[in-house]
């Protein structure tokens, strides 16, 4: 049982074939204090200014009647005052209610007059 014990567990170290393969020992202090050249590109970056022209929005009011277009434009560009006067609003509301009550009373009186005339015409 003749095993060869010389090749078992031992590897034969071979010398590098060329100098590039040889491992160079570098000190840590040499790496820390190593100076590197400052890299500069051959040509500096300059962004191109692309001016994009956006199309105009379509007209808000489309139509052919210039008077109607101007009327709508003036309504859109009116300035409104949003201050609120409670007393004025209550007075306007009371006036509207009074006018409505008077209108209802006139209609009721007119209906009664028509009914009376019909009753007189039937007799």
C-alpha positions in Angstrom: 0.0 0.0 0.0 2.4 2.4 -1.1 1.1 5.9 -0.8 3.3 8.8 -1.6 3.2 11.1 1.5 5.4 13.8 -0.1 2.6 15.3 -2.2 -0.1 15.1 0.3 -0.9 18.4 2.0 2.0 20.4 0.7 1.9 22.7 -2.3 4.9 23.7 -4.1 5.4 27.5 -4.3 6.2 28.7 -7.8 7.9 32.0 -8.5 6.0 34.6 -10.6 6.6 34.3 -14.3 7.1 38.1 -14.7 7.6 41.1 -12.5 4.0 42.4 -13.0 2.7 39.4 -11.1 5.1 40.0 -8.2 3.3 41.4 -5.2 4.7 44.7 -4.1 4.6 45.6 -0.5 3.3 49.1 0.1 3.5 50.9 3.4 0.2 52.3 4.8 1.8 55.7 5.4 2.8 55.9 1.7 -0.8 55.3 0.7 -2.1 57.9 3.1 0.3 60.7 2.0 0.2 59.8 -1.7 -0.5 62.9 -3.9 -2.9 62.5 -6.8 -3.1 64.7 -9.9 -6.2 66.9 -10.2 -8.3 65.7 -13.1 -9.7 68.3 -15.4 -11.9 67.5 -18.4 -10.7 68.6 -21.8 -13.8 70.6 -22.3 -16.1 72.0 -19.5 -19.7 71.1 -19.6 -21.9 73.9 -21.0 -25.7 73.3 -20.9 -27.5 74.1 -24.1 -30.4 76.6 -23.6 -33.3 75.1 -25.4 -36.0 77.7 -25.4 -39.3 75.9 -25.7 -42.1 77.9 -27.1 -45.4 76.8 -25.6 -48.5 77.3 -27.8 -51.0 79.9 -26.6 -54.1 78.6 -24.9 -57.3 78.5 -26.9 -59.6 81.5 -26.3 -61.7 81.1 -23.2 -64.7 82.5 -25.0 -65.2 81.1 -28.4 -67.7 82.6 -30.8 -68.1 85.0 -33.7 -70.2 87.7 -32.2 -67.8 90.3 -30.9 -70.5 92.0 -28.7 -71.2 88.8 -27.0 -67.5 88.0 -26.5 -66.9 91.5 -25.0 -70.0 91.1 -22.7 -68.7 87.8 -21.4 -65.1 89.2 -21.0 -66.4 92.2 -19.0 -68.4 89.9 -16.7 -65.3 87.7 -16.2 -63.1 90.7 -15.4 -65.5 92.4 -13.0 -64.1 93.1 -9.6 -66.5 92.1 -6.8 -66.5 93.4 -3.3 -66.9 90.6 -0.8 -67.5 92.8 2.3 -70.8 91.9 3.9 -73.1 94.4 5.7 -75.6 92.5 7.8 -78.0 95.4 8.3 -78.1 96.2 4.6 -78.7 92.5 3.8 -81.5 92.3 6.3 -83.1 95.5 5.0 -83.0 94.1 1.4 -84.5 90.8 2.6 -87.3 92.6 4.3 -88.0 94.7 1.2 -88.1 91.6 -1.0 -90.5 89.9 1.5 -92.7 92.9 1.5 -92.7 93.1 -2.3 -93.6 89.4 -2.5 -96.4 89.8 0.0 -97.8 92.7 -2.0 -97.6 90.7 -5.2 -99.5 87.8 -3.6 -102.2 90.2 -2.2 -102.6 91.8 -5.7 -103.0 88.3 -7.3 -105.5 87.3 -4.6 -107.5 90.5 -5.1 -107.5 90.0 -8.9 -108.7 86.4 -8.5 -111.5 87.5 -6.2 -112.5 90.2 -8.6 -112.6 87.7 -11.5 -114.6 85.3 -9.4 -117.1 88.1 -8.5 -117.5 89.2 -12.1 -118.2 85.5 -13.1 -120.7 85.2 -10.4 -122.5 88.4 -11.5 -122.4 87.3 -15.1 -124.1 84.0 -14.3 -127.0 85.7 -12.5 
